[in-house]
Amino acid sequence: MILEMKVPSPGESITEVEIATWLVKDGDYVEKDQAIAEVDSDKATLELPAEASGIITLRAEEGDAVAVGQVVCLIDTSAAKPEGSAPAKEEKKEEAPKAEVKKEEPKAEAKPAPAAEKTYATGTPSPAARKILDEKNIEASSVEGTGKGGRITKDDAVNAKPSMGTPTGGNRGSERTKLSMLRRKVAERLVAAKNETAMLTTFNEVNMTPINLVRNEYKDAFKAKHGGLGLGYMSFFTKAVTRALQLYPDVNSMIDGQEKISYDFCDISVAVSGPKGLMVPVVRNAENLTFRGIESEIKRLAIRARDGQITVDDMTGGTFTISNGGVFGSMLSTPIINPPQSGILGMHNIIERPIAVNGKVEIHPMMYVALSYDHRIIDGRESVGFLVAVKEGLENPVELLMDNNPKKALEL
């Protein structure tokens, strides 16, 4: 029996996926539920499992865009699992030299191709090609035409590359690779966010000393109590953000046409870096989670993103985003809104800097924070007030985030 394997729907609104990698070869025997391919959608990279055991026949190539429901491979379920195939391969290898001896025949010498005669058309671009070359700012004299009589065709102009200057030695190779569907979608969304929103960024700085004091005092007990789970900065920032969102609900809103949608829950998207690029999984109802719950969920999502097991559902939704560029050493940035959300908080690296404290200069670990927001729906008062509320929560975590009881808040 021949089983047709079709592309399943990875999620709502997704109508097309791309075959990123085949994990098996044409003619291989596959087991049921074995991962046979990785497919890219515009939201995530997912594995395609075999629906049955049998010999597989591929119907799509790597890089092909296929519609949801389209047949991508066939599985012959009646085929028995091959046994003892290794000796057969050895026999073929032994017979191969004999076959080569039989096929040996004198080869005819290749005649050089006659040089193309130059005409009035040689090096002259067609109108379409001239337009493309002008847009690329490339001289027609630097392009070799492949058309009749040496004319420069449209394809020649499309494939033409601008000069990189006069080489002075060294390796100057280049490589052109196709962007994955996920990377292309991310690019489209980033450009759309810049073009379709009235994005503005406000900045502040946070004294991280109070958080460091809490972490230094309780992180060992927290780790021992909760099975090796670390007490990081993300739980404090998530707590501070959910508190600020409840104080300034406009930041937790979105625009839909001519209407504003407000949410009474805080689904926090956390930007993490994965092997396929930037992923933004969502911590659901973060306002109800404890420090342990937040750290545990972020760790789970980060591991899934790192291992390429993140799903569309993990990244669907979200009412506000936190991005931590500080792990890469970023001192200051203007994060880009994650549409259709209206705000994103950017964290940065922690550097010891001198600051004035009660009229005296002291050295403290400081972090710059940035809030990018959609000015169409969030006014300056709300945006600045929100960021100040985040700063207040981080600089006074025991009172504002832990209700003056750190042991209870950390479930120790």
Steps between C-alpha positions, in 0.01 A plus 500: 500500500629842404438769764500863386650730763358849484620815671296543820378843606752639751259766620230747413564743212794291371434380145853421381820350640848444364697174501808608697679164526423140414624281784472185287594409143280384216455124532585481871299284734333715769330407826165640610534834684861534384590861413542507122523872427526847650251749360511878539182698542489876543489447878719201586701202380320173561580132453288284268456145642435193285138388519591132443796266455621417149714605204482877439490676164558876509272726294651839590849643507671693778410866470167433329199697622207261539138570587338359811333174391740440211660154462874519579590131512365147456550212742470140377361336813504153340878503463688286750781646702819423304749265662859416408531793262866561596642192315308595187663841507843338533431280196402804298822674600704199383319481168532868431862494375412226245222710361736795468751287301233396252384855447848637430502643147722755335358845555476746219701814554284799587517767234523857623186704442538760232536852637180700480514770236457853628208694358330832567290318766801377697493652848178689433229445763138451412261769632394279794863412577605868481237594757619231741866597454416866565317404821805299611735778388699254289676598175394295197866465399565289811233241408555220251194443281370151428234599251518484122808676375616566858201716593444548875170337591271562796631184670857627458403824671315321782803277569753783469681594819643844574876529517656449845806708409839396368616184684835525678543133584350260749186289489202691358243220465129553554201276550133554424246296700123513506343641814275260688128570502523587869785748440310658209188537714700658782648746250155590367362553851794719604460722194122512553549603863716793391270604215155444651542618860583837654790345692678705762753399768548634852794415726586472868764337720466253784721451804533121520648495853169413678434203267858379537468510881184286485654255251824467694310428820248249367627355169670197660195413710275560198707265285506230769127529569385495136709224347790699359290786362695825495373834631576727203420856405214408265262411783556840664451683169189299415354574843581871465346508150174329599464741795560800269257365237225488763578859594510616136255276307538696173845343460327161516269590210496461121350682202263307275385725218320789668458320833720447804518156661591500869597186691454421869776235486874525433638255244868593487695417186866432575745543211753214493764408245467156338689309227247623241514863615298712738211325675239671717320239716229617739473467879123474553326690783832614640318720752388185685839325503745496790874559461545123480222467244647771275855362515375147433289603200772717344751215539259254338434729203869588456596130488227428243618793286864392524414140405278610211188356665310827540145485363274759343277490807798587722546824304139593431353799679683714750396844620847644580861400422823499702827485306832450678783621278720522806593132474686590178665807654269770366526822703209688341256439215157592366306170480242459224136436591371147445168562309215510580630578850543862598810483720832325555749535786870475419742381768874563467830409661582586859801730543637648819476879473536792738168655602397765754338351815393744773750756380789253479656319204465122526575212263194284421408237238280688254286393205346716229144400412304605190128494425396515135128566462234580241422869544166453322357331808745586782560861601823631645360515852408131497826389338726695736284408799515133404880501474534686830271240662727223365802685640330539841416131518856398415660743743265403784426131433443390858216745559342529154559153351523277808250663737777542762536121533779368272492145642129465429533658153782262414313201653786416737 
